């Protein structure tokens, strides 16, 4: 208002009523337009922990790394289990979130996926083949398929995406440094994104026709400091636009958090989404809780999509919901890494943001 009055006085000094009216109108319009052009930061509200280790499974310390689809009237969630015996995969399903805390977990080592190191799943329906795919890490990127998402025993044994370890992901000792694999497809290609826990974000590609075979030598898409681009990347197509969203987990003073980038193509250049420090998507700084702040930061998770297929679409016209792993630690208790008490909760966007402004309805 003070700036508008200064414009008013400047105009009045000219003793020209027409000029005054024009100046006042232009000044008012200019200042009214400012909020519309200013980037809007993300704001969230968190649920309580919704998915936990079963009460009778004392050997399971945490559930983490969730992937989720809504299909045939039910949510289908796959996750990593952290147990005394190591890392594995589990599945649960429920019709509504109020049923999630009591929904049973099925351990996927009882399926043809089998025992051994399995972690960080991603699920989607690959429409060209009419198959569900579950991607996960077993050291290297692996996949299993099924025609029946609701039958956890129906998944096929693990198959690798790459016959040998690509040279571009080997560290100085020649060992593979890649994890948290994420596949998304456009109308011609499928793109396998992943990180290395050391500041690099990679992408490999193959054609729709050749998927899941024929992936190219991965290339580095973005590179930052280790703590600023750590792991757990996930990428989506924004429905009704020609834009894509990528989220990558980072390490901060207040725990883990996610940063956000946009691009107009999956093999294009990713630009930070403005509006907050470090292009913040979700973390301790912008997530509110009802009552107890049960989670230290926001870690590995996935947006709830508006479809199930390989394009991984999200609807900007609906409030964003992100299923995440939260760290619910007891005060002053010391934990080994595999013992960390991760639980799964949902954060829901509570204000207009850089994605919601893209809604064209």
Secondary structure, DSSP 8 states (H G I E B T S, - for coil): -HHHHHHHHHHHTTT-HHHHHHHHHHHHHHHHHHHHHS-----EEE----B---TT-TTEEEEEEEEEEEETTEEEEEEEEEETTEEEEEEEEESSGGGGGG---EEGGGSTT-SS--EEEEEEEEGGGTEEEEEEESSSEEEEEES-TT-GGG----EES-SS--GGGB-TTS-B--EEEEEEE-SSEEEEEEE-SSSEEEEEEEETTTTTS-----EEEEE--GGGS-EEEEEEEETTSS-EEEEEEEEETTEEEEEEEEESSTTS--EE--SSGGGEEESTTTEEESSS---SB-EEEEE--S--BTT-EE-TTS--EEEEEEE---TT----GGG--EEEEEEEE-S--TTGGG---
